[in-house]
């Protein structure tokens, strides 16, 4: 089934959209607060098909992601009782919030740095940083460094590969996609058994 190659083609078409930069910035901002899709899905094809703009795209993604993180921080700081807690309860994320709060208690602002670079949902950490009232400026600095490292790495990898990489990736995208789906299912089953 060619599901992932169709999605790949769609994302590439979004990357060529006249407003692709605006979409990338909005996606990056929203992902740091609430949106589930990481900005890498737009940054990667844009850096790959427009390698001359890769560094500017990484900068845009970093700045808007950190700006979204700041909004998430202030939502957690000022609107925990009125907005965050009801959303957490509605989504059934109480356990996740407690886990993230425990990580903050153990690691402090370093957990923001780790979450900003890793595939862990960054939004959980921006809002929780506000809830835990982590020092604001270290939060912003850790976010800027880690998000910048992540997005510049993506831009560099795909800028280096360029359009030729896009052709090669298109050839294997369905195999890669289905492999990832299978690994996620296996991981979920293992987590349920443990």
Buried (B, 14 or more C-beta within 10 A) or exposed (E): EEEBBEBBEEBBEBBEEEEBBEBBBBBBBBBBBBBEEBBBBBBBBBBBBBBEBBBBBBBBBBBBBBBBBBBBBBBBBEBBEEEBBEEBEEEEBEEBBEEBEEBBEEEBBBBBBBBBBEEBBBBBBBBBBBBBEBEBEBBBBBBBBBBBBBBBEBBBBBBEBBEEBBEEBBEEBBEEBEEEEEEEEEEEEEEEEE
